[in-house]
Amino acid sequence: MPEFPEMENYRRLLSKHIVNLPITGVTVNRDKSINVEQDIFIKSLIGARVVFVERRGKHLVFHLHDGRRLLLHLMLGGLLFFGTEEERPDRSTQVELAFGDRILYFMGLRLGYLHLLSVKETQAALAKLGPELLDKRMNDKHFAELLKGRRGALKSLLVNQQVFAGIGNCYADEIAYEAALLPSAPVQGLTPESIARLYSAVRKVLSEAADIGGYMELPFMAGDTVTGSYNDRCKVYDRGGETCERCGGTIVKAELSGRKVFYCPECQHDH
């Protein structure tokens, strides 16, 4: 599932390529991917312009010129591609927005969605999300406060969208590794020093991953050499059985609260 870095990468690219361009065509191939009748969806978007692209957690919010919003959540397996019909990957598309001869393809939205909403509806849909960890208002003290009184495994906390917005399976494991903490480490047992390491790891991993395009499997457009560059940078995620580059131990793949988890049992600890 695309997480903070992938969606932030998409936000930056979309901001460069579609802002203020009129939508000249709309195709809906899967009615369940949208939230209104297809003809209403199409009529509402033809001629509309995206004036701003915002990211909130794992969501993207397309601000339209008339004040309405398009709320996107790619969920599991979703991705975006921007280009001509000839350039598009051989993937099924659920929604297509044309900007002249180039089209924004929404692919893999089996569980994901693109909803047309009012400002209030958008605010309500995002109301339960926790704070953004790279927000300018976030600091080490605020982060430590968010952990106070919390219990349970570290990974379960990191992926809880009501506590922190934007982290999923991959980056929870990468953050835990960077902080030298086990994904199963009890949050209530973290020391001030380990919390400081964790906050530093959050900022380092998320910012670096966003800057090099996350781990998406396909580029955003022809000539895009950034999207997906983090694939080869993961230290533990999807590296079960491989050698830990930090200590030489063997990376373990296990399950924690129904989620797959990757870690090094030699150099990651409970605190």
N, C-alpha and C positions, 0 to 999 in steps of 0.2 A: 504494500500500500504506500503510495507517495506520502512523504512526511514533510515536515517544515522545509528542509533544504530543497527538495524537489519542487514544491509549490512556490517557494521564493524564487527559484531559478525561472520557473514558468512566468511568474509575475514580472520579473525584470525583462524577460524577452518579449512578452505580450505588450508591455508598456512601450517598448521600442517600435513595435511593428503594427499594432492595430489601433492605437489611441487616435481618436478624432477621424478615423476613416468610416464612411457610411457602410452599413451592412446592406449588401445588394442582393443577397439571396439566403434563404433558410431552408434546410432539409432536415426532417425528423424521420428517422428510420425505426425508432423504438419509442412508442408513446409513453412507456413507463419511465423513461429518462427525463420527462418534463412533468410539470405539475398542473398545466392548464390544457384546454382543448388545442389540438394541433393548429387549427386555423387561427385561433386567437394568438397563440405563440408566434406564428409566422407573421401575421399582420402587425403585431406589436413591435417586431424587430426589424422589419424591412424599413430601411431609411434611418434607423437609429444609429447613434454613434456611441462608442465606448469612450468616455472622457477620462476615466481613471480606473486602474486595476489595483485592487487591495488584496492582501493576504491576511487571513485570520485563522491561525492554527493550520489545519490541513485543507482549509477552504480557500477558494478565490472568489472575490466579489467584483463583478464587472459593473461599474457605475455607468448607467446610461444617461444620455443628455437630457432626458425628460424626467429624471429623478428616480426612475425605477432601477432595480438591480437584477443581475443574473447571478445566482449563487451556485457555485460549482463545488462538488465534492467527488473526487475520482474514485474513492473507495478502493477496493482490491482490484488491481489489474488495469485501472484506467490510465490513459495517457493522452497527450495533445500533440497534434502535428499541424504545422502551418505551411502551406505551399500550394502548388498547382495540382490539378487532377493527375498529371503525368508523374509528379514527384511523390505522391502519397504512398505510404507503405501498404502492403497487402494485408490490411486488417479491416475488420468490420467496423463501421462507424455508426454511432447512434444518433448523433446530431452534427450538422455541418452549418457553419456560418461563413458565407462568402463575403469577401472584401475585394470586389473587382474580380480579377483573374486568380486571386489567391484565396484559399479556403482554410478556415480553422476547423480541423477535424477533431471531434471528441470521440475517442476510441475506447473500447473496453468498458463501457458504462453498464455492465451487467448489474452491478449493485449501485453504481454511482448515479449522479443526477445533475441536471442543469435546470434550476427553477427560476421562473420569472416572478419577482416579488416586489412589494412596496418597501420603502425604507423601514417602516415599523415591523413588517413581516421578517425582513432580514435581521433586524436587531433581535427579534424574538428567537429566531432560529440559531443565533450565535450567543445568546445570553448566558448559557451555562458554561461556556468555555472559560478555562482558567487563563491566567496572564501569559503574555508572550515573554519567553525567557531572554530574548535579545532586545527587548524593549529598552529604550533609554532610561525609563523610570525604574527598571529592575537593577538591583545591586545585591551585594553579598548579604547584607543585613535583611533585606526584604525576602531573599531566597531562603535564608535560615528561618525566618518567621513562618514561611509557608510550610516548612517541614515540622514545625512544633506541633506536638500532639498527634502526629501521624504514626500509624503502625502498619506492619506488613512488610512484604518484600520490596526492595528498592525498585526493581523493574516494574512491578505492579503500580507503584506510585508514579514513576516517570511516564508511563503510557496512559495514565488517567487524565483524560482531556479536561475534566473539571478542575484539576489541580494545576496542570501545565498544558498549554495548548501547543500541539504540533509534533510531539514525539511519539514514535511507534516502535515496532519491534527492532528494527535495524539500529536506530540511533540510541535507543535505550541500552542496548548491549555495547555499542561503541563508547558511549559516555561512561558506563560502568567500568569498562576496561581502562579508559584513559584516567579514571579516578582511582584505579587499582582496588575497586570494590566489587564484590560478587553481586550479580543481579539478584541473588536471594538474600542479600544482607538485610537484616531487620532495620527498618528506618529508625525505629525508636532507640536503637543501639549506636547510631552514628555519633561520633565525637565532633566537637567543633572543628577540629583539624580535618576530619574526613568530609565534613559538610563543605568546608572551604575548598577542598580538592574537587569535590563533586561540582560545585558551582563553576570553578575554573574549567573543568572538563566539559560542562554543558556549553559554555561560551566558545571554547576552542573547537569542539567537534561540530557544532551546528553552523558556526560562521564559516569554517573551512569547507564543510560539505556544500553549503549554499554557494560559495564562491567558485567551486569547481563543478557545479551542475548536478550534485546528488548522484543517485545510483540508477536512474532510469535506463531502460534497455535500448531505447530509440532516441535519435536526435529530435529536437523540436522542429527543425527545418533543414533543408538542403544546405550544406556548408557549415552546419552547427557542429563545432568540435569541442564544445564545453559540456553540454548535457550528458550526464552519465559518467563523467570522469571520476566520480568517487567509487565506482565499482571496484577498481583495483586498489583502493586505499583502505578498505575495511580491514581492521586488525583482527576481529574475531567473528563478525557476523557472516554466517554461511561458510565458515572456515573450519568446521568440525573435522578433527583428525589431523589438521595441519600443525606445523610447529609455531609456537608463539615467538614472534620476533623480538620480544622484550626479554624473555628469560629462557627460551629454549624448551619450555614445557609443551604439552600437547593440548590443543584447544578442544574442549568438550562440547558436544551438542546434547542438550537435555530438554526437559519440559518443565515449565514453571507456571502454575495456575492456568494450564491449558494453552500456554504459548511456548513456541520453541525458543530456546535460549542458548547463546554461545558465550563461553568464557574460558579463561585459563585458570585452572585450580591451583597453580603454583604461585602466581603473582597477583591474584585478586583475592581479597580477604573481606571479612565482615565489617571492618572499620579501619 
